[in-house]
Amino acid sequence: MTAASSSVLPRRTQAVCCYTSAMDKDATYCGECGKPLIRCMAAEECGGLLDDQGLCTVCVAPQLMIAPGALTAAKVGSAIALPISIANRSAIERPLFVTRLWSREAAGAWREEHLGWERLDAGQARPVTVTASQLTRAGAHNIEILVAVSSRWRWREESYAFSADLRLTVEGDEEKSGPVVTIGGESAGHGNTIYISGQGDKREVLQATTEAIELELVRAEREERRLGLRGLSETLWIPKNTKMVWRGFPKEDTPPDGPILTPDGILAVGRTRSRRSGGPGDVRLLAETPDGGIDEHASRLISRRHFELYIECNRLILRVNGSGGVRINGEAYGTGKEIALRDGDRIEPLVKVDGALALTVRFQVEHGSVAEVTITRVPSLKKGG
């Protein structure tokens, strides 16, 4: 079974004017409505804009289906194996990675299902089995399926969770030795139904369905945080549109206050000049002497691109690039390390020069969502704000 044709256009989540403005790779705001243009981490390849929940529908377009021919005999009290198919409906050649799968019945605990594979190429569908094991009575049984998927670009990864509901109806009859189970999804509007008939059922048994039943997938943001897929905790997360505020820097050494709007969603922090000053960096770091001049010796210990800042999976990530490393709250981290920053963290880029330069991180939180991150340079440059 294959997914829908890759020529199908993805669902648009922003206004048409935003996509038109985004055709200019250097644009940061929509020229018509003024909304910030927050691009997918893989925008270089997909050209996608994120929706308001941080999802790129070009790269992340899973589809969940009950496979055709899903007929199984079962009795009350036994388990039923439901053949499921997960497809990648990305409109471009972007793979999707299915990392975990769970199911539960009614409001029970999540039960992790076995996955023997992970990668789904665009247009590909692969099978998995979900087990319903609590059919102990006649009547309606609700099955919920939760699937975790990831989109990957270079060293970065965005993870999401989607859920789907499935209704099983077990018809009991004392004269029959087994039940009839009807399986239907909310989006199965074309009448596809799977009947699972037990022994002794005198009605004609439907052997197989001719089409798959597509189940509607919805984002499960709370489950994402509960499972640790996104956010700093169940009650604290950092959206992509969080405002970054810079204090203690000269104006020309930082981006304007606002969301991270670089084409790749990354802020380069280091010794090199900022884009605002015509350089390739975003935030310039230089050490200062006590009299307000530039400490050239200490500044040379700061790499041109000493570390990077970006928001990934609703966390503010610091990735170390410089050979000298950084200290965060007194702990040293070397090249390639990725650290999720938290409220009150202290970043020291000069590991070998104690107390020469630090950045402090503060969060402004509204209903669990970080609305603003303030990064303050300590000490402030004499010419800084």
C-alpha positions in Angstrom: 0.0 0.0 0.0 1.3 3.5 -0.8 0.5 6.9 0.5 -1.1 9.6 -1.5 0.8 11.0 -4.4 3.7 13.3 -3.5 2.3 15.8 -6.0 -0.6 16.6 -3.6 0.0 20.1 -2.1 0.4 20.2 1.7 -2.2 21.9 3.9 -1.4 25.6 4.2 -1.4 26.9 7.8 -0.6 30.6 7.2 -2.1 33.3 5.0 -1.3 33.3 1.3 0.5 36.6 1.7 2.9 35.1 4.1 4.0 32.4 1.6 4.4 35.1 -1.0 6.6 37.1 1.2 8.6 34.0 2.3 9.7 33.5 -1.3 12.3 36.2 -0.5 14.7 34.1 1.6 15.9 37.2 3.5 12.4 38.3 4.4 11.6 38.1 8.2 8.1 39.6 8.3 5.2 39.4 5.8 5.1 42.5 3.7 1.3 42.5 3.7 0.0 41.4 7.1 3.2 41.9 9.2 3.2 38.5 10.7 6.7 37.1 11.5 7.8 34.4 9.0 8.9 31.5 11.1 10.4 29.0 8.7 10.9 25.2 9.1 14.4 24.1 10.1 14.6 22.4 6.7 13.3 25.4 4.8 16.3 25.3 2.5 14.8 22.0 1.2 11.1 22.2 1.9 10.4 26.0 1.8 7.8 25.5 4.5 6.4 27.9 7.1 5.5 26.6 10.6 2.0 26.7 11.9 1.2 28.4 15.2 2.0 25.2 17.1 5.4 24.8 15.5 4.6 22.2 12.8 5.7 22.2 9.2 3.0 20.4 7.3 5.3 20.0 4.3 7.7 17.8 6.2 5.3 16.3 8.8 2.2 14.7 7.2 1.6 11.3 8.7 -1.5 9.2 7.8 -2.9 6.4 9.9 -5.1 3.6 8.4 -6.6 0.3 9.3 -5.3 -2.0 6.6 -7.8 -3.6 4.2 -8.8 -7.1 4.9 -8.5 -6.7 8.6 -10.7 -9.6 9.7 -9.9 -11.6 12.8 -11.9 -14.1 14.8 -12.1 -13.5 18.5 -14.1 -14.3 21.6 -15.0 -12.2 24.5 -12.1 -12.0 26.9 -9.5 -12.5 24.2 -7.2 -10.1 22.4 -7.6 -8.7 18.8 -4.7 -7.8 16.6 -5.6 -4.7 14.5 -3.4 -4.4 11.4 -2.5 -0.7 11.1 -0.6 1.1 8.4 1.3 4.4 8.9 2.1 6.4 5.8 4.2 9.5 5.1 2.2 11.9 2.9 5.0 14.6 2.6 4.6 16.6 -0.6 8.4 16.5 -1.1 11.1 13.9 -0.7 11.4 14.4 3.1 11.5 11.2 5.2 9.6 10.9 8.4 10.7 8.8 11.4 8.2 6.9 13.5 9.9 6.5 16.8 7.2 5.1 19.2 3.7 3.8 19.2 1.2 3.4 22.0 -2.4 2.2 22.4 -4.8 2.2 25.3 -8.4 1.2 25.9 -10.9 3.7 27.5 -8.9 5.8 30.0 -6.4 3.1 30.8 -2.7 3.3 30.8 -0.7 3.6 27.6 0.7 0.3 26.3 3.7 0.6 24.0 3.4 -1.4 20.8 6.3 -3.1 19.1 7.9 -1.2 16.2 10.4 -3.1 14.1 11.1 -0.2 11.8 11.5 3.6 11.9 12.1 5.4 8.6 9.2 6.3 6.3 10.2 7.8 3.0 7.8 10.2 1.2 4.9 8.2 -0.3 5.7 5.1 1.7 3.5 3.2 4.1 4.6 0.5 6.5 2.6 -1.9 8.8 2.3 -2.2 12.5 0.0 -4.2 14.8 -2.1 -2.7 17.6 -3.6 -5.0 20.2 -7.0 -4.7 21.9 -6.8 -6.9 24.9 -9.7 -5.9 27.2 -12.8 -7.1 25.3 -14.3 -8.6 28.4 -17.9 -7.4 27.8 -20.4 -6.7 25.1 -20.8 -3.0 24.1 -18.7 -0.1 22.9 -14.9 -0.2 23.4 -12.8 2.9 22.7 -9.3 2.4 21.5 -6.9 5.3 21.3 -3.6 5.2 19.3 -0.7 7.5 19.9 2.1 7.8 17.5 5.4 9.7 17.9 7.1 11.0 14.8 10.2 13.0 14.1 11.5 15.2 11.3 15.2 15.5 11.0 17.5 18.0 9.4 21.3 17.7 9.7 21.9 17.4 13.5 18.5 18.8 14.4 15.3 17.0 15.2 11.7 18.1 15.8 9.4 15.5 17.5 5.6 15.4 17.6 2.8 13.2 18.8 -0.5 12.5 17.1 -3.5 10.6 18.4 -6.4 8.8 16.7 -9.6 7.2 18.2 -11.0 3.9 17.2 -14.4 2.5 18.2 -14.9 -1.2 18.7 -18.5 -2.5 19.3 -18.8 -6.0 20.7 -22.2 -7.5 20.2 -23.0 -10.3 22.7 -25.6 -13.0 22.4 -26.0 -15.8 24.9 -26.9 -18.2 22.1 -23.6 -17.5 20.3 -20.2 -18.7 21.5 -18.4 -15.6 20.3 -18.9 -11.9 19.7 -19.2 -9.7 16.6 -16.8 -6.8 16.7 -17.4 -3.8 14.5 -14.5 -1.5 13.9 -15.0 2.1 12.7 -13.1 5.3 12.7 -14.5 8.8 12.8 -13.3 9.7 9.4 -14.5 6.4 7.8 -17.4 8.2 6.1 -17.5 6.0 3.0 -19.0 3.1 5.0 -15.9 0.9 5.4 -16.5 -1.3 8.4 -14.6 -4.4 9.6 -16.6 -7.1 11.3 -14.9 -9.6 13.6 -17.2 -12.5 14.1 -16.8 -15.3 16.8 -17.5 -19.0 16.3 -21.2 -19.8 16.3 -22.3 -16.6 14.6 -24.8 -17.7 12.1 -24.7 -14.4 10.2 -22.7 -14.2 7.0 -19.1 -13.3 7.9 -17.4 -10.4 6.0 -14.0 -11.8 5.0 -12.2 -8.6 4.1 -12.7 -4.9 3.4 -11.9 -3.6 0.0 -10.5 -0.3 1.2 -8.5 0.9 4.1 -10.1 2.9 6.8 -8.3 6.2 7.4 -8.3 7.4 11.0 -8.2 11.2 11.7 -4.9 12.2 13.4 -4.8 15.2 15.7 -1.8 16.8 17.5 -1.5 15.6 21.1 0.4 18.5 22.7 -0.2 17.5 26.3 1.0 14.0 25.6 4.1 15.4 23.8 5.1 17.2 27.0 4.1 14.3 29.3 6.2 11.9 27.3 9.2 14.3 27.2 9.0 14.7 23.4 8.6 18.5 23.6 8.9 21.2 26.2 11.0 21.6 29.3 8.3 19.9 31.4 4.6 19.1 31.3 3.9 22.7 32.4 6.6 24.7 30.7 7.4 25.1 27.0 9.0 27.6 24.6 7.2 28.3 21.3 9.0 29.1 18.1 7.6 32.7 18.2 8.9 33.5 21.6 10.4 37.0 21.8 14.1 37.2 22.4 15.3 40.3 24.3 18.9 41.4 24.5 20.3 43.5 27.3 23.8 44.9 28.0 24.9 44.7 24.3 25.5 47.5 21.8 22.5 47.7 19.6 24.5 46.7 16.5 25.8 43.5 18.1 22.5 41.7 18.4 19.4 41.1 16.3 16.3 43.3 16.9 14.2 42.1 19.9 11.7 39.5 18.6 11.4 35.9 17.5 14.3 34.1 15.9 13.8 34.9 12.2 17.0 33.8 10.5 16.5 31.6 7.5 17.6 28.5 9.4 16.1 29.5 12.7 19.6 29.6 14.3 21.4 32.5 16.1 25.2 32.4 15.7 26.9 33.8 18.8 30.6 34.6 18.8 33.4 37.0 18.0 32.4 37.7 14.4 30.4 40.8 13.4 26.6 40.6 13.5 24.4 40.7 10.4 23.2 44.1 11.7 26.8 45.3 11.2 27.3 43.6 7.9 28.9 40.4 9.2 27.9 36.7 9.1 27.0 36.3 12.8 24.0 37.3 14.9 25.2 38.1 18.4 28.7 39.5 18.9 30.7 38.6 22.0 33.8 40.5 23.0 35.6 40.7 26.3 36.1 44.2 27.8 38.9 45.7 29.9 38.1 47.5 33.2 38.5 50.8 31.6 35.9 50.0 28.9 38.2 49.0 26.0 38.2 45.7 24.2 40.3 43.0 25.8 41.9 41.6 22.6 43.6 38.7 24.3 40.5 37.4 26.1 38.4 38.1 23.0 40.6 35.9 20.9 39.5 33.0 23.1 36.0 33.4 21.8 35.5 31.6 18.5 33.9 33.3 15.6 30.9 31.1 16.0 31.3 30.1 19.6 27.9 28.7 20.1 24.4 28.6 18.5 21.0 29.3 20.0 17.8 27.9 18.5 14.4 26.7 19.6 13.8 22.9 19.1 11.0 20.8 20.4 9.8 23.8 22.5 13.1 24.1 24.2 15.8 26.8 23.9 18.9 24.9 22.9 22.5 26.0 23.1 24.9 24.1 20.9 28.6 24.5 21.5 30.8 25.2 18.5 33.9 26.8 19.8 37.0 24.7 20.7 37.2 26.5 24.1 33.7 25.3 25.1 31.4 27.0 27.5 30.4 26.8 31.2 26.7 26.7 32.1 26.0 27.2 35.8 29.6 26.2 36.5 29.6 23.0 34.4 31.9 22.8 31.4 30.6 21.6 28.0 32.8 20.9 24.9 32.3 21.1 21.2 29.1 19.5 19.8 27.3 19.4 23.2 23.6 20.5 23.1 22.1 21.9 26.3 18.4 22.9 26.9 18.5 26.3 28.7 16.4 27.0 31.7 15.2 30.1 33.6 18.1 31.5 35.6 20.9 29.8 33.7 24.3 31.5 33.5 26.4 31.0 30.4 30.2 31.7 30.5 31.8 31.5 27.1 35.3 32.1 28.5 36.1 28.9 30.4 39.7 29.8 31.0 39.1 33.4 32.1 36.9 33.2 35.2 34.3 35.9 35.6 35.3 37.9 32.5 32.0 37.5 30.6 28.7 35.9 31.2 25.2 35.8 29.8 22.1 35.3 32.1 18.9 33.8 30.9 15.5 34.8 32.2 12.0 33.5 31.2 8.7 35.4 31.2 6.0 32.8 31.4 2.3 33.1 30.6 0.1 30.0 31.3 3.0 27.6 30.9 4.2 29.2 27.7 7.4 31.3 27.7 6.4 34.5 26.0 9.8 36.2 26.4 13.4 35.2 26.9 15.8 37.9 28.1 19.5 37.4 27.7 21.6 39.9 29.6 25.3 40.4 29.1 27.3 40.6 32.4 29.0 43.0 32.7 27.3 45.2 30.2 29.6 46.8 27.7 30.1 50.5 28.5 28.7 51.3 25.1 25.9 48.8 25.5 22.3 49.2 26.4 
